Amino acid sequence: MIGYVERANGTLDDYAQRNRHLLSDSLSIPLYYQLFRLLERFIFERHLRPKERFPSEESIAAAFVVSRPTANRATRELLDRGWLRRERGRGTFVGCGSHVELTLLSDELSLSEQLGHESRLESRAVYCRTGKASSELADALKVPDGTPTIELRRVRYIDRCPILVSDAFLPAERVPNFGAGPLIDGSLFATLRERCSAPVARCERWIETSEALAQDVADLLQIPVLAPLLLVRGLAYTWDEEPIAFVKSYVREGVSFQVTARPHAEPNYRTVRTLPEAVEHKRGQP
């Protein structure tokens, strides 16, 4: 048991060292709630597994350089929301959490197509660069780890107000000539269709509540660090059912989504899956 406690505290110390600079008394969000959100992300990113012992409030206070009452209130939030559970005489352990993933259904695949050419939508490219696929990205795109990729970051505006930051990752060998010029009509999918001969047939999307943990994303959205946002993840497929793009979008507060669902003749036409389940399904597993 001592080994588990030492591992938990050591993992928390490393995480806190990287992220405690995000805590600030100058924000309108209470300090205990900022700490709760960081600890929630700490659990969600699976730094600790379910049923593992969670660090004590003293350890949390020391790691994040906050008061014991602040650590206590943050811990109570985690308990109330199911991220932690307490066992009398044993301590506090990681629970199953309250995270829920939803599939976003839409007949229009591209934001540019949804809003049309006469809309108030504007787009600015932050960078378009080459990279290498991480393990997570390689699984999603069905390529080996380290495969060359194209990484595209854009900010989308409506009435000159930033509404989302979009990060797209594409396998370089499947999108020849992608970087030969600016995006066609400001659309990723139009560029894939017209310049790369890789039209997108469908796109699976998932949304979850999150917060602006990265300073660069917060700056682009013109919001404070730790402000709430929606994280929208998507996998785009060609007509050959080949993954062509993995997209992460950070959507600022105040933007809503309308979902339209229609019945289909085939009952299994649409299947709700989490992102890992969709990746496994494409590998041929049920």
C-alpha positions in Angstrom: 0.0 0.0 0.0 2.9 2.4 0.7 4.1 1.9 -2.8 0.7 2.9 -4.2 0.7 6.0 -2.0 4.2 7.0 -3.1 3.4 6.5 -6.8 0.2 8.6 -6.5 2.0 11.4 -4.6 4.9 11.3 -7.1 2.5 11.4 -10.1 0.6 14.3 -8.5 3.8 16.2 -7.8 4.9 16.0 -11.4 1.5 17.0 -12.7 1.3 19.9 -10.2 4.7 21.2 -11.2 3.6 21.5 -14.8 0.1 23.0 -14.2 0.0 24.9 -10.9 1.0 28.1 -12.7 -2.6 28.0 -14.1 -4.1 28.7 -10.6 -4.7 32.4 -10.1 -6.5 34.5 -7.4 -7.1 37.2 -10.0 -9.6 35.1 -12.0 -13.4 35.3 -11.4 -13.4 31.5 -10.9 -12.9 30.6 -7.2 -9.5 29.1 -6.5 -10.9 25.9 -5.1 -12.9 25.4 -8.3 -9.8 26.0 -10.5 -8.0 23.3 -8.4 -11.0 21.0 -8.7 -10.9 21.3 -12.5 -7.1 20.6 -12.6 -7.6 17.5 -10.4 -10.5 16.4 -12.5 -8.4 16.6 -15.6 -5.6 14.8 -13.7 -7.9 11.8 -13.1 -9.6 11.9 -16.5 -6.2 11.7 -18.3 -5.7 8.5 -16.3 -2.6 9.5 -14.4 -4.2 7.3 -11.7 -6.4 4.3 -12.4 -9.8 3.6 -10.9 -9.6 2.1 -7.4 -6.1 3.5 -6.8 -5.6 5.5 -3.6 -5.9 9.2 -4.2 -3.3 11.7 -2.6 -4.3 13.2 0.7 -5.5 16.8 1.0 -2.2 17.7 2.7 -0.3 16.3 -0.4 -2.6 18.2 -2.7 -2.1 21.5 -0.8 1.6 21.1 -0.8 1.9 20.1 -4.5 -0.2 23.0 -5.7 0.9 25.5 -3.1 -2.6 26.2 -1.8 -4.2 26.2 1.6 -5.6 23.1 3.2 -9.2 24.5 3.1 -8.8 25.1 -0.7 -7.6 21.5 -1.2 -10.5 20.2 1.0 -13.2 22.0 -1.0 -11.6 20.8 -4.3 -11.6 17.2 -3.0 -15.2 17.5 -1.9 -16.2 18.5 -5.4 -14.5 15.4 -6.7 -16.3 13.3 -4.2 -19.7 14.9 -5.0 -19.2 14.3 -8.7 -18.1 10.7 -8.5 -14.5 11.1 -9.4 -13.5 9.9 -5.9 -15.0 7.7 -3.3 -14.1 7.3 0.4 -14.0 4.1 2.3 -14.3 4.3 6.1 -11.0 3.3 7.7 -9.2 2.9 4.4 -9.0 6.3 2.7 -9.9 8.0 -0.6 -9.8 6.2 -3.9 -10.3 7.0 -7.6 -13.9 6.3 -8.7 -15.4 5.8 -12.1 -16.1 9.5 -12.6 -19.1 11.4 -14.1 -17.6 11.8 -17.7 -20.1 11.2 -20.5 -19.3 11.2 -24.2 -21.9 12.2 -26.8 -21.9 11.7 -30.5 -22.6 14.9 -32.5 -24.9 14.2 -35.5 -24.9 16.5 -38.4 -25.8 16.1 -42.1 -23.3 18.9 -43.0 -19.7 17.7 -42.5 -18.0 21.1 -42.8 -18.5 24.3 -40.7 -18.0 26.3 -43.9 -20.7 24.2 -45.7 -23.1 24.6 -42.8 -22.8 28.4 -42.7 -22.4 29.0 -46.4 -20.2 31.4 -48.4 -22.4 34.5 -47.6 -22.1 33.9 -43.8 -20.2 36.0 -41.4 -17.7 33.2 -40.9 -14.0 34.0 -41.2 -11.0 31.7 -40.8 -7.4 32.4 -40.0 -4.6 29.9 -40.3 -2.2 29.9 -37.3 0.2 27.4 -38.7 0.4 24.5 -41.2 3.4 22.3 -40.4 4.7 18.8 -40.6 4.9 16.5 -37.6 4.9 12.8 -36.5 1.9 10.8 -35.4 1.7 10.1 -31.7 0.4 6.7 -30.5 -3.1 8.1 -30.0 -3.1 9.8 -33.4 -1.7 6.8 -35.1 -4.4 4.6 -33.7 -7.1 7.0 -34.9 -5.6 7.4 -38.4 -4.7 3.7 -38.7 -1.0 4.5 -39.4 2.2 3.4 -37.7 3.6 5.5 -34.8 5.8 8.3 -36.0 4.2 8.5 -39.5 4.6 11.9 -41.1 1.6 14.1 -40.6 0.3 17.5 -41.6 -0.8 19.7 -38.6 -3.2 22.5 -39.3 -4.3 25.0 -36.7 -7.0 27.6 -37.5 -9.1 30.1 -35.6 -12.7 30.5 -36.8 -14.5 33.8 -36.3 -18.1 35.1 -36.5 -18.5 38.8 -36.6 -14.8 39.0 -35.8 -15.2 37.2 -32.6 -13.2 34.0 -32.2 -15.6 31.0 -31.6 -13.3 28.1 -31.9 -9.7 26.9 -32.4 -9.5 23.9 -34.7 -6.5 21.5 -34.9 -6.5 19.1 -37.8 -4.1 16.2 -38.2 -3.7 14.4 -41.6 -1.5 11.5 -42.8 0.9 13.3 -45.2 1.0 10.5 -47.7 -2.8 10.4 -48.2 -3.1 14.1 -48.9 -0.6 15.0 -51.7 -0.5 18.6 -52.6 -2.4 19.7 -49.5 0.1 22.4 -48.8 0.3 23.7 -52.3 -1.7 26.8 -51.5 -4.3 28.2 -49.1 -7.4 26.3 -48.2 -10.0 26.3 -50.9 -12.8 28.5 -49.8 -11.4 28.4 -46.3 -12.6 24.8 -46.0 -10.5 21.8 -45.0 -12.9 19.4 -46.5 -13.2 21.3 -49.8 -9.4 21.3 -50.0 -9.2 17.5 -49.4 -11.9 17.0 -52.1 -10.6 19.3 -54.8 -6.8 19.4 -54.3 -6.1 16.0 -52.9 -8.8 13.9 -54.6 -9.8 12.7 -51.1 -13.4 13.6 -50.6 -14.8 13.1 -47.1 -17.8 10.7 -47.1 -18.6 10.9 -43.4 -17.4 12.3 -40.1 -17.9 11.0 -36.6 -17.8 13.6 -33.8 -17.7 13.5 -30.1 -18.2 16.4 -27.7 -17.2 16.8 -24.0 -17.1 19.7 -21.6 -13.6 20.9 -20.8 -11.6 24.0 -20.0 -8.9 26.1 -21.6 -5.8 24.5 -20.1 -3.4 25.6 -22.8 -2.3 29.2 -22.7 -2.0 29.5 -26.5 -5.6 28.2 -27.0 -6.9 30.6 -24.4 -5.1 33.5 -26.0 -6.5 32.7 -29.5 -10.0 32.4 -28.1 -9.5 35.6 -26.0 -10.6 33.9 -22.8 -8.8 33.3 -19.5 -7.0 30.1 -18.8 -9.3 27.5 -17.2 -12.4 29.1 -18.7 -15.0 26.5 -19.6 -15.3 25.3 -23.3 -16.4 22.4 -25.4 -13.9 20.0 -26.8 -15.2 18.6 -30.1 -13.2 15.7 -31.6 -13.8 14.2 -35.0 -12.7 11.5 -37.4 -13.3 12.0 -41.1 -13.4 9.1 -43.5 -13.1 8.8 -47.3 -15.6 6.7 -49.3 -13.1 3.8 -48.9 -13.6 4.0 -45.1 -10.0 5.2 -44.7 -9.4 7.8 -42.0 -8.3 11.0 -43.6 -8.3 13.6 -40.8 -8.5 13.7 -37.0 -9.8 17.1 -35.8 -9.8 18.6 -32.3 -11.8 21.8 -31.9 -11.9 24.0 -28.8 -15.2 25.9 -28.7 -15.6 28.9 -26.5 -18.5 29.4 -24.1 -21.7 30.9 -25.7 -21.7 28.7 -28.8 -24.5 26.1 -29.1 -25.0 23.2 -31.4 -28.3 22.1 -33.0 -28.6 18.4 -33.7 -31.1 17.0 -36.2 -31.7 13.2 -36.1 -33.8 11.4 -38.7 -35.1 7.8 -38.8 -33.5 5.5 -41.3 -34.8 2.4 -43.0 -31.9 0.5 -41.7 -32.0 0.4 -37.9 -28.2 0.1 -37.6 -27.4 2.9 -40.0 -26.1 5.1 -37.2 -24.2 3.6 -34.3 -23.3 5.6 -31.2 -19.7 4.8 -30.2 -17.0 6.5 -28.1 -13.8 7.5 -30.0 -11.7 4.5 -28.8 -14.6 2.2 -29.7 -14.8 3.7 -33.2 -11.0 3.2 -33.7 -11.2 -0.4 -32.5 -14.2 -1.0 -34.8 -12.2 0.1 -37.8 -9.5 -2.4 -36.9 -12.1 -5.1 -37.4 -13.0 -5.7 -33.8 -16.7 -5.6 -32.6 
